[in-house]
Amino acid sequence: MNANTIFALYGGTGRDQIASQTLASTTETEFRINQDAGASNAIAVLTVPQGNEILGSSKPISLNANASISGPDRGTQYGRGLGENAPFYNNTSFDLAKGGLPFRLSLSGFGSAVANAGNTLVFKIYSGSTKGGTVIATNTAVATASAASLNFKFIVDLQWDSTTQVLVGTQRFNINYNGTQVANGFSAGAVLANAASVTTLAGLTFCATATWGNAVGGTIQVNEFALESL
């Protein structure tokens, strides 16, 4: 995270953290967050804040903070400041037609593949709260034939306004598999895979998936799925 992180989900075994995803299939699957025992894990979804959310005390976003200490985290750029407006964003902050600014999604983590000559890995980031939405960022399938470790990082810069009601932007990514910068594992920058129709600010929601190319699959742990102001 950085000083401009507004909303983020982090990997781990605790409640509201992104669970480790182990698949032995070729089914595209959304990353999910841990919930209470007995409840089905919900899809990990980022939502652009509108500034009118009801926010009470909550655990801090920062990985370096004590998660047991609740406080008035309100999206302030520099922690729990005193005397500032809460939150520092509002329902025009990310609407370019109303003087707002672009924003960024960040997805990163690590994992391991199960050995199979036909195994591959594809990540996708969607506009929408499920994989039924519009793919906005993705990589061409990376070959993962060996039982080896990997890590990854996606950066997606987005712009939207309430007049055109279309989400556009750029994506870049880096995938390190088996200690090598593999083919199809790097993009220095490109337009989004698809422009997405989004008619309202509340419709700016995002989720991410992983798809293995062979049923042996593998394991992915998302470390961070975050939304930042630019």
N, C-alpha and C positions, 0 to 999 in steps of 0.2 A: 504494500500500500504506500501511498504518498500523501502529502498534505492536501491534495485535491480529491482524495477518495471520499465519496459521499455514501456509497452503500457497497458492502462487500460480503461475500460468503467465503469461509475458509474451510479447508479440509480437516478432518479429524473424526474422533469417535463420539464426541459430545453432541448434545442436543443442538439443533440448528447448524451443525457443521456438515460439510459435504462428505458423504460416505465414500469409502473405497468401492470402486465398481469392478467386479470380477465377472467376466462373461465367457461362456463356452458355447457361443453361437455366433451367427452372422447378423443377428437382429440389431438394428440401430437402437440405441438406448440412451435416454436422458440421464444426466447426472442428477442425483437425489440427495436430499438432506436428511440427516438422522432426526427422528421424532421419538416421542415417548414409547416405552415398551408396549407392544401390542398394537401400535398404530403403523399403518403403511407409510413408508418414507415418501415425502412429497418431492416433486420435481424442484430442483434448484432454479429459482427464477429471480432475475434482477428486474427492478421496475424503476423507471425514471421518476424521481420524487417531484411532487407538485407544490410542496411547501404548505400544504394544508392538512398533512397527516397528524393524527393524534399521537403524540410521542411522550411517553413517560420515562422513568428511569430504565436503563437498559445496560447490558454488559458492553464494555468498550469494544470498538472495532479493532484497535491496534493489537497485533500479535505480542507486543512487548508489555502490554498492560495486564494487570491482574483481573482475570475474567470473573472473579467472584465479587468484585466491587462494582455495584450498579451506580449509575449516575446519569445526569441529563445530557447524554450524547445526542446532538441535534444536527449533525452534519457540519459543524463548524470546521473551518480549514485547519485550525491549530488546536485541536483537543477541546477540553471543556472550559472554554473561555467564559469570563464573567462580563455581563453588561452588553453583550452583542445581541442583535436580533436573533431569534430562534424560530426556524432555521435560517441560514444565510441565503438560501435559495427560495424561489417562489414559483408560481405557475407560469411565469414568462421566462424563467432562467434558461430554458433549453428550447425555446421557440424562437427561431431566427426572425420570424415575421413580427415579433414583438420585442426585438432588441436582445434576444437571448444569444447563447453561444453553443458551439458544437460540444460533444461529449465523447468519452472513450470507454470502451469495454476492454477488460484485460482478463485473459484466461491462461492459467499456467499450472503445471503439475509434473508428475513423473509416473512411471509405470514399468511394466515388463510384458513381453510377448511370450506366448507358448510356441515352441518350435513347430513349424510346418512350412513346407516349400511354397505353399499358396497363401500364407498368411499376410495380411496387409492391415493398415490402420488409417482410418479417416476420422477427423474431427469436424464437427459442424456447429456453427453458432446460428441460432434462429431468432428472427423477429417473431415473437409470440411466446406463449407460456408452455408450449409443447412442440414436439417435432412435426406437428401438423401445420406449423406456421411457415414462414418464408426463410429459406437459407440465405443468410447474408454473408457468411464467411466460412471458408472450408479449404482443405488442402487436397491435392490429388493424392490418391492412395500411396502410402509409403510402404515399401516391402519390409516385412518383419518376419523373415524366414527362420531366424535363430531364436533360441531361448536367451534373450538379452534384455538389458534395461534400456529405458528411454526417458527423455524429458521433453517438454514442449512449452511454447509461449506464443499466444496469439494477441495481437493488438488491433483493435477495430475502432477507427475514428468515424464518428457518425454526425450527420447534420439533418435537422428536420424543422419544418415550419408548418403552422396551422393553415397556411394558404394553399401551398402545393399538396400538402398531406402525403408526401413521399419521403421515405427514409433512404438517404444515399450516403456515400462515404468511401473509405478505403480500408483495406485489410493488409496486414503483413504477419508472417509467422516464421517460427524457427523450430524444427524438430530434430533432436539429437538422438539417434538410435544406435546402440552398440558402440558408443564413443565416436560416431562418424556423422558428418553432415551429409545425410543421405540424399539421393535423388528424390525430387518432389518434396524435400523437407525444408525448403526455404523460399520465402517470398519477400523481396525487399519492399514491396508496395504495389498494390493493384486495386482497381475499383472493386466494389463489392460484388460477390457472386450474383446477387440479384438486388434490385431496388425493391423496397417493400412498401406497400400501401398501408399507411397508418393514419387514421382519420382523427384521432384525439390524442392528447398528451398522455392520458391514462392508458392508451394502447401501446405505449412504448415499453414493452416487456421483452425479456430475452432469456433464452435457455441454451444449453449446449449438450451435444451428444458425442458418443464414440461408436464406431462401427468397425468390427474386425472382418477381414476378408475370408477367413476360414473358421470353421466351427470350433477349433481348438481355443481361439480367442486369446485372452490375456487380462491383465489387471491395470486399471488406471486410477490414480488418486489425484484429484484436483486440489492444488494447494490454495489457489485464489481464483475467484470469479468476481470481478469488481467493476464498478461504474465510477468514473472520474469526470470532473468538470475540466474543461480546457481553457 
